[in-house]
Amino acid sequence: MAARPASMRTNPGVMRELNRGLLLDIAKREGPLSRADLAKSSQLAKPTVSAIVEGLLEDGLLREIGTGPTSGGGRHPILLEFNPRSQFVVGVHVGARAITAVLADGVGEEIGRTRLDTPAGSPHAVLTAVTEAADALIRRARVARKRVVGLGIGIPGQVETRSGVCYAAPQLGWQDVAVADELRDTLKLPVFVRNVAQCVVLAEHRHGAATDADSAVVFLEDQGIAAALLTDGTLFHGTQGIAGDVGHIRLHGVTTECSCGGRGCLEAIASGAGLARRAAEATGTEYPADDVFAGLADDDDPGITELLAKVGQELGIAASWLLNLYNPDVLVVAGGFLDAGEALLAPLRETALECASGQVGATVRVRTGALGADAPALGAVLVALNEAERTSRA
């Protein structure tokens, strides 16, 4: 259903801008369509629609694409559609090892991308690298700056959605970093910050393993462990934006110190770093935490096979909590977990379904992520597009 038109507001300028955003949003979702269709969907008067459409055509945001069928033998209506190359966004994934930035058009089609090592040192160094990467993409594509409507960025940590502050990202060594403010000041763009799991669930819902789902949960390893819920196309953020931080749920009887400073967290025993430590204890061999899931998948040591099965069961129990809490259509297992293969995924899947309550386990579909390492940056693109649209309607 279309949003209510801004017909009751007293400020004509505000009213016009809100109605302009409304019509553009309808064109994006329902086009191609005629001016009469826009008036019907928006509940705005036809003269108002015609005036706003002329402005959108002049600005290149809409384009005419020919005529449509007539219903009563009169003139054929001229059809309009959103011009996807009239708006652009940047999506960024900041990982512990690498930064990926993607420039996309107004419907999310990729225009260009770049990848660089994550700088060591201060948060400022990392955010400077993000700024330079975004600027380079925009210049390279010869996109007018006024056409870039926002930047979305995924951080592997706890992010307060409204302020864009990263409360904590242990893998980056960050605490209380004003990500949105710094990037907004340097890029002169609207900036929208989310955690990586939220970006991934958006991407898998739009492009990947959950395209047929009304509700989906992503269960992700990305140098840490996190989850995110999407229902009816909308992210569930929680009060501060950090819902889904399942990696820092404390486990009974576990005393291992976690990177967050606590003890007994799921992340302490089942993330890449936790798994590398347990593998070293089991075999006496050191494994790099960055690639431990893939490294152990290729190891035929019986002790490693047993360890992967045990970790899979532990993760499956955690996944069952997510299933019982949210009752999603689809659970998408993503990130580093996939690199371990079925030695970890099979016990994770079986344990999750076994431990979920009866009807929940009987109906949920457990799938592996389809987008791989592309998911976080693609999801950040969708964050920017969604928030830019929402802001235009506010």
N, C-alpha and C positions, 0 to 999 in steps of 0.2 A: 504494500500500500504506500502511496506517495505521502511524503510529509505534508503537514498542513501548511498552506500558503501563508505568507506573512502579510495578510490583508488587514489585520487589526492593529498593526503597529502605527505609531504616530509619526515617526521620523521617516520621511519619504526616501531619503538616501539609504537608510538601513533596510527599509522594506524592499527597495529595488535590488539591493545586493543579495538579500536572502532569497528573493524570488528568482533571481538569476542563478544562484547556486542550486535551487530546487529544480529548475528546468534543465540545467546541465546534468544534474544527477539522473533525472528521468531519461534524458537522451542516452546517457551511458548505459543504463540498465535495460531500456526498452527499445532503443532505436534499431533500425530506421523507423521514423514515424513522422507524421505531418504536424503542422501547427495546430490543427484541430485536435489531434491526438494528445499533444502536449497540454492544451487547454483542459481537456477532459481529465487527464491523469493528475494535473496539478490543481484543478478546481479554480484556476485563475481565469479572468475574463479574456476573451480572444484578443481584444486590442492590447491588453497588457502583455500577453504572450508574444504577439507580433512585434511589439516594440523591443522587448528583451531579446527576442530571436535575432532581430536585425543587428543588435549590438554584439551578440555572440558570433554572428557570421562575420562581422567586420573585424573582430578580434581573432578570427581563425579557430575558435573553439568548436563551432559547428560548421558543417559543410552540407550543401545541397547535392543530392546524388541522383536526381531524376524524379520521375513521377510515379505515383502509386495508383492502385485501382480506384475507381469511383463507385460509390454505392447507389447513386440515384440518377445516373446519366449526365451529371454536370461535369464541371472541369475536373481533370485529374489533379489530385493534391501533390504538391512538391514535397518530397521526402527529405528528412534531415537526419544526420547522424553525427555523433561525437567524432571530432578529428583527433585520433590518438596521438598524433605528432604535434599537438598544440600544447601538451603538458608533459613534463618529465619528472622523474624522481630518481633518487639515488638510494640504494640499499647496501648496507655494510654489515659484514660479520667480523667482529673482533675476536680472534681466537688466541690461545696462549702462544701459538707458533706463527700464525699468519693472519693477515687482514685481507679479506676479499671485498671488493667494492663493485657494484653493478649499476650501470645507468640504464633505465628503462623508460618506455613511453607511457602515455596515460592509460593504457590497458595492460601494462606490465610486460610488454614485449621487450626483450633485452636488446639494447643498442650497443653496449660495450661493457667490458669488465677489466679489472686489473687485480693483481695479487702481489702482495709484498710481505716480507717478514715483519712480524710484530716487533717493534723496537724494544730493547731492554731499557729499564729505567723507569722514569716517572710516568704517571698517567698523561701529563702534558705532552710528553714525547709521542705517545701512542695517538692521542687525539690530533696532534699536529700532522702525523702521518695520514690519518683519516682525512683531514682537511685537504692535504696535498693530493691524495688519491682522488677525492671527489672533484676537486678543481680540474685535475688533469683529464678526467673522463668528460667533463662538461666542455672543456676547450677542444679536446680531440674530436668530439662529435659536432662541434660548431653549433651548439645549442645556445640560444639567447638565455641569459641568466634569468630574466623575468619569466621564462617558461618553466623553470624548475620550481615545483610547488612544495617540495619537502625532501627531507632525508630521514630514512629509518635506519636504526642501528641496533644490532643484537649483541648483547654482552653476556658472557658466561658467568652470571652472578645474580645477586638480588638487586632488582631495579624498582624504584618507586615510579610508577607510571606517570603520574601527573607532573611531577617536578623534573623527571628525567635524571634523578640522582641515582648513581650506583652505590647502594649501601655497602656491599661487599662483593668482591670477585677475587677469592683467594688465589686462583690460578694466575691472575694478573698482578696480584699484590696490591689490589685497590681497596680502598675503604672511604666511603663518603665522598665520591667524586662527582662533581656537577657536570655530567657529560653533556646534557642538552644545552646548558648555559654556555659552556665554552665553545661548542661547535656552532651554536647559533650566533655567537659574537664574531666568530671568524668567517663563517660561510655566508652569513646574512640570509639564512634560510630557516624555515620552520624545521625543528628537529624532534623526532619521536623515538624514544628509547624503550626497548623491551629486552627481556632476557632471551637467550638463544632458543629455549624450548618453545616459547610463544611464537617466535619466528618460524620454527620448524613446523608446528601444527598448522599454521596458516598456509605454508607452502604445500604440505602434504594434502591438505584439504582442497586446495585449488588445483594443484598439478600432479599429485602423487597417489599415495596409497589410500587416501580417505575421500576421494572425490565423490563417492556415492553415499557418504555418511552425513546424517544430520548433526551428529555429535561425535567428537573424536578426542581421544587422549593420546598424547605423545609421551613416551617414556624414553629418555635420552641420556646418553653418555657423551659429554663433550669436555673432557678433562675434569669433569664433575658429573653429578647425576641430578637430573631435574625432570619435571613433568609439566604439561600444560594442557588445559581443557578448552575446547571450542564447541559451542553449542549454537545451532541455528545461525552459523556463520559468524558468531561473535565470541571473542576471547573472554574467558572468565579471569579477571585480574585479582580479585580479592580487594580488601580495603585499601591496601597500599601498593598493589601491583605485584606482590611476590607470592601469590598462590601457586601451588605446585612444587614447592621447594622440598620435594620428597627425599632428596639426598641428605638432608640434615634432620631427618626423623631418627630419634635415638632407638637403638635396638637393645632389648633386655639381655644382659649378660655380656655385652660387648664393651670393652674398655679401651679399644684402640683410639689414639688421639687423632682428631680430624684437623684438616687445614683451617676450619672455621674457629678453632680454639677449643671446641668441645670434645667430648669423648663418646664413642659408641654410635656415631652416625653411620648410616648406610653407605655414604660416600667414602668413609674411611676404610671400608673393607671391600667395596665392589667397584669403585672407580678405577681408572687406569693406574693411578698411583697406589691405591689399595691392593689391586690385583698383582701389580709388580712386586710389592713387598711380600705378599703371601706366596707368590711363585718362588721368590728367592729363598724364603724360609723352607719351602717344600723340597727344593732341588739343590740349593746352594749356588744357583746360577743367577747372575744379575740380569734383569730385563729392563730395557728403557720404558718408562711409564708412557711415553708418547705413543708408542706402537705396540703396547703389550698385548692387546687383544689379538691383533693379527699375528704377532710373534708366537703366542701360545697356541694359536690354531694350527700352526705348522709343526708343533712339537709333539712327538709321539711318546714322550715320557708318560708312563701310566700315572704317575703322581700329578702331572699337569692335567691329564684327562679327568682325573678324579676332582681336582680343584675346580676346573671349569664347570663340571656338573654341579658341584656344591654352590658355587657362586650363582649359577643359573637358577638354582632352587631358591637361594636367598633373594635374588632379584624378582623371581616369580611371586614370592610372598608379598614383596613390596608392590608389585604390579596388581596383585589381587586387592590390596587396599584401595588402589585407584579405581579399580572396577567397581568395588562395592560402594565407594563414596560417590562416584559420578554416573555409574550405569551407562557407559557410552555405547554407541553402535560399534565403534572400532577402537581398538588399542593398537597404536603404531609404535613398534620398537625401533629405535633409530640410533644413529651416531656410532660410537665405538663398539657398542654391543654387537653390531652386525659383523664386525671384523673377526670375531671369534668363531663364527659359523655355528653349525647345529650342535656342536659339543656344548655350547652355552645356551643357544636359543631354544633347543628342544626342551631341556628341563625348565627353562624360564616359562615357556608357553604352557607346558603341562602343569606346572605348579600353580601358575596364575589361574588357570581354569579350574583346577581341583580345589583351590582355596577360596575362590569367589563363591558368593552365595548362589544357591541353586539356579534360579532363573537368570541371574546376571551372567553366570558362566555359560549357561546354555545358549544364550543369544548373542553374546559379544563375538566379534570377529577379530582375531589377533593377527596382525600383519607386520611385515618388516617394511621399513621406510623405502620409498622408491626413488628418492632424489639424491641420496648420498650426501657428499660434502657440499653440493650446491644448495641444499635446503635452507640453511640459515640466511644466506644473502638474498635468495629469492623471497623468503618470508619477510625480510626487512624491506624489500621493495613493496610488498603488499601492505605492510604496516604504514609506510609512507602514503601509499595510494588511499588506503582506507581512512587514515586520519586527515588527509587533505580534503577528502570528500566530506567527512563529518564536520570539519571546521567550516567549510563553505556553506553548510546547512544550519550551523549553530546560530 
